[in-house]
Amino acid sequence: MRRTIALTWILTILFFSTSYAITGLGIGVRGGIIQNYNNPGLDAFSSSLSLDKMPFFGAHLKIGTLPLVDLELSAEYAWKKKEVSVFMGIASLKGDFTVSDFSLNATAKYHLLSIPVFRPYVGAGAGFHHLIYRLDIEGMLEPIIVPENESRLGLHAVAGIALKSAVLPFEVFAELRYTHIKTRQEEWDTSSTHYSSIMGGITMNF
């Protein structure tokens, strides 16, 4: 799987770099909130575990290929810690359950208008997600089964608005994104994680 993802990235970069002239580069940072997080493996682990409003941050590289099309490569990290209670016989132990998601993503964005200041866009892409699940409980004597860590391929679609001024070297953007990760928890017999995100960021153009 990892070789497949790496090969896909290399072919994508080569395709864009050789088929089209690079019209501009930019680097930037981003951050936002994940909403409506639905991971069936976590539902089976704890029906009361809510991961709504999971924060994330990251960085990106923008590669301009055509006047209306940009290729964007990004790295992001999302995390959420929740307090949980685990019943051990007649006692109830409290601890922290943490979910984290480190992802490497590639997105093609098509700008609907060529107006310099106001540039709405739509796009789609793929990402490699490394999901980690961790349970920390003090005084726990017996092991508790939690979902296994996963490295999976995800697909996403985006829609947003970029604001850019001709007199400034940077642009800001606001974006909505829907992500579908092909998770598979064999022990829980569940599959497919999906969620929506609201993000914003800034890109320095060169």
C-alpha positions in Angstrom: 0.0 0.0 0.0 2.8 2.5 0.9 4.6 1.8 -2.4 1.3 2.4 -4.3 0.8 5.7 -2.5 4.4 6.8 -3.1 4.2 5.8 -6.8 0.9 7.7 -7.2 2.5 10.9 -5.7 5.5 10.6 -8.0 3.5 10.1 -11.1 1.2 13.0 -10.2 4.1 15.4 -9.7 5.8 14.3 -12.9 2.6 14.6 -14.9 1.9 18.2 -13.8 5.6 19.2 -14.1 6.1 17.9 -17.6 2.7 18.4 -19.2 2.1 21.9 -18.1 4.4 24.9 -17.4 4.5 25.9 -13.8 2.9 29.3 -13.6 3.6 30.0 -9.9 4.6 28.5 -6.5 3.4 29.2 -3.0 3.8 27.8 0.5 1.5 28.3 3.4 -0.1 27.2 6.6 -3.6 26.1 7.4 -5.8 25.1 10.3 -9.4 24.2 11.0 -12.0 22.0 12.7 -13.2 18.5 11.7 -16.9 18.0 12.1 -19.3 15.0 12.0 -16.5 12.5 12.5 -17.9 9.1 11.8 -15.5 6.1 12.5 -17.5 2.9 13.0 -14.5 1.3 14.8 -14.7 3.9 17.5 -18.5 3.6 17.8 -18.0 -0.1 18.6 -15.3 0.8 21.1 -17.5 3.3 23.0 -20.9 4.5 22.0 -20.6 7.6 24.1 -17.3 8.8 22.5 -17.9 11.9 20.5 -15.1 13.4 18.4 -17.0 16.3 17.0 -14.9 19.5 16.6 -11.5 17.9 16.2 -8.8 20.5 15.6 -6.1 20.2 13.0 -3.2 22.2 11.5 -0.8 21.8 8.6 1.3 23.2 5.8 1.0 23.1 2.1 2.8 23.7 -1.2 0.8 25.2 -4.1 2.0 24.5 -7.7 0.3 26.6 -10.4 0.0 24.6 -13.6 -2.7 26.3 -15.7 -4.4 29.7 -15.3 -7.4 28.1 -13.6 -5.8 24.9 -12.1 -3.6 24.5 -9.1 -2.0 21.3 -7.7 -1.7 21.4 -3.9 0.4 19.1 -1.7 -0.3 19.3 2.0 0.6 17.6 5.3 -1.9 17.8 8.2 -2.2 16.6 11.8 -5.5 16.3 13.6 -6.0 15.1 17.2 -8.7 14.8 19.9 -8.5 13.7 23.5 -11.7 12.6 25.4 -12.2 11.5 28.9 -13.7 8.0 29.1 -14.9 5.7 31.9 -14.1 1.9 31.9 -15.9 -0.5 34.2 -13.6 -3.1 35.8 -15.9 -5.4 37.9 -17.6 -3.1 40.4 -15.2 -0.3 40.0 -15.1 2.5 37.3 -11.8 3.8 36.1 -11.4 7.1 34.3 -8.8 7.9 31.7 -8.1 9.6 28.4 -8.7 8.2 24.9 -6.8 10.0 22.1 -7.3 9.8 18.4 -4.8 11.3 16.0 -4.6 11.5 12.2 -1.4 12.4 10.3 -2.1 12.8 6.6 -0.2 13.5 3.3 -2.5 14.9 0.6 -2.6 15.8 -3.0 -5.4 18.0 -4.3 -6.2 19.5 -7.8 -8.2 22.7 -7.6 -10.1 24.3 -10.4 -10.9 28.0 -10.1 -14.3 28.8 -11.4 -13.5 32.5 -12.1 -10.3 34.2 -13.1 -11.0 37.4 -11.2 -7.7 38.3 -9.5 -9.2 39.2 -6.1 -12.1 36.8 -5.7 -11.4 33.2 -6.8 -14.0 30.5 -5.9 -12.8 27.0 -6.6 -13.7 23.3 -6.4 -11.4 20.3 -6.4 -10.7 16.7 -5.5 -7.8 14.6 -4.4 -6.4 11.7 -2.4 -4.4 11.4 0.8 -2.5 8.8 2.9 -3.8 8.8 6.5 -2.0 7.3 9.5 -4.6 6.9 12.3 -3.5 6.3 15.9 -5.7 5.3 18.8 -4.4 5.5 22.4 -6.0 4.8 25.8 -4.3 5.9 29.0 -5.9 4.8 32.3 -4.2 4.9 35.7 -4.6 1.9 37.9 -5.6 -0.4 35.0 -4.5 -4.0 35.8 -6.1 -5.8 32.9 -5.6 -5.0 29.2 -8.4 -3.3 27.3 -8.9 -3.8 23.6 -8.9 -0.6 21.6 -9.1 -0.2 17.8 -5.8 -1.0 16.1 -3.7 1.8 14.5 -4.2 2.1 10.7 -2.5 3.5 7.6 -5.2 4.0 4.9 -5.9 5.7 1.7 -8.5 8.5 1.7 -10.4 10.5 -0.9 -11.6 14.0 -0.6 -13.6 16.8 -2.3 -13.2 20.5 -1.6 -14.9 23.8 -2.3 -13.6 27.2 -1.2 -12.8 30.8 -1.9 -9.3 32.4 -2.3 -8.8 36.1 -1.8 -5.7 37.7 -3.4 -4.6 41.3 -3.9 -2.2 42.3 -6.7 -0.3 44.5 -4.2 0.3 41.8 -1.6 2.5 38.7 -1.9 0.1 36.4 -0.2 -3.5 35.1 -0.4 -5.9 33.8 2.2 -8.5 31.1 1.7 -11.5 29.5 3.4 -12.5 26.0 2.4 -15.0 23.2 3.0 -13.8 19.6 2.6 -15.4 16.2 2.7 -13.1 13.2 3.4 -13.7 9.5 3.0 -11.1 7.1 4.4 -11.1 3.4 3.6 -10.6 2.2 7.1 -11.1 -1.4 8.1 -11.2 -2.6 11.7 -11.2 -6.4 11.3 -11.9 -7.0 15.0 -15.0 -4.8 15.0 -16.0 -5.8 11.5 -16.5 -2.1 10.5 -15.3 0.0 7.6 -15.2 3.5 6.1 -14.5 6.6 8.1 -15.9 9.9 6.8 -16.1 13.5 8.0 -16.3 17.2 6.9 -13.9 19.9 7.7 -13.9 23.7 7.8 -10.5 25.3 7.3 -8.7 28.5 6.6 -5.2 29.4 5.7 -2.6 31.7 4.1 -0.3 31.1 1.1 2.8 33.1 0.3 3.2 33.3 -3.5 6.5 33.4 -5.4 
